[in-house]
Each structure stands twice: as C-alpha cells, then as structure tokens.
C-alpha cells in the first residue's frame, strides 16, 4: 500500500498481494518508480528469503537475489542487502552481485542487523553487526571501492542513519 500524504489516499501496489513480508524493510529507488523488498512467498513458505524489485506502476516483481533487508543506493545503481552473515550489493537488474567486505571471514562471528545504511554520497556503508551467540553489537563502515572496513563502535547501540558532516 502507498499512502499519499497530501490527499490521505491509500493505493495498493498492483499484484503484490500478501507476498512481501509484513515487517519487511522496503526501499524506494531514487526516481520513485521501484521498491526493493524482502519476498517471503505465498503463506511465508519460502525457506530462503528473496530480494525483489517491484515496478510501482505495474506491480511486476523481479527476484534479484536471495537475502533480506534491501536498501537502494542514493545514486540508484546498487541495492545492498544481507545474506546470512554477508553484506552484499547487486545492481537493480540482478547483475554484479558481490560481497562488500574485503575479508569476509574476519566478520563471520557476527550477523547483520537492519538497517544497512548508505552514506549520502553512496561511497560507503554503515553496518550494524550483532554477535551470533549474544547481544554484543558493533558498528562498522565499509568503503565500497576497496572493501576496507573500519570498526566505529563496540558494544553500542544500533545506528539507523547517517548525517552528512560539514565543517562550515
């Protein structure tokens, strides 16, 4: 459903029905023509969650990857998502999927918590990670060009936004 804030009108997206998880993270494309979401299948029967791109005008859904919690890049050229303990990016047409971390094994004792947050320029990602067996949470940033990760916070809270910095 889409709510028009000016009119209060609620409009269903055609053909989507009950297939998108009720609590799924949805992400708009920068041009407002598409949504990326987590597809749970009819009756929640899929074993593996899938990332779908939905054309808002037609309701057509295209599965582009296995995973959850998609987030569209500010430039519209990538969608980031979680795949078990991996953070992946993929083009909206389903091509070019790859892990964003240079040394994935280093981070394998942690699972990704939503949200995965894009930097305003689209060059970095902020990842919230939780220890698989416990509540230990940490925040890292990843440079997408190099895959290099920097730990920003240990034993902290989940971070859900990015504020552009200016020294002016």
Buried (B, 14 or more C-beta within 10 A) or exposed (E): EEEEEEEEEEEEBEEBEEBBBEEBBBBBBEEEEBBBBBBBBEEEEBEEBBBBBBBBEEEBBEEBBBBBBBBBBEEBEBBBBBBEBBBBBBBBEBEEBEBBBEEEEEBEEBBBBBBBBBBEEBBBBBBBBBEEEEEBBBBBBBBBEEBEBEEEEEEEEEBEEBEEEEEE
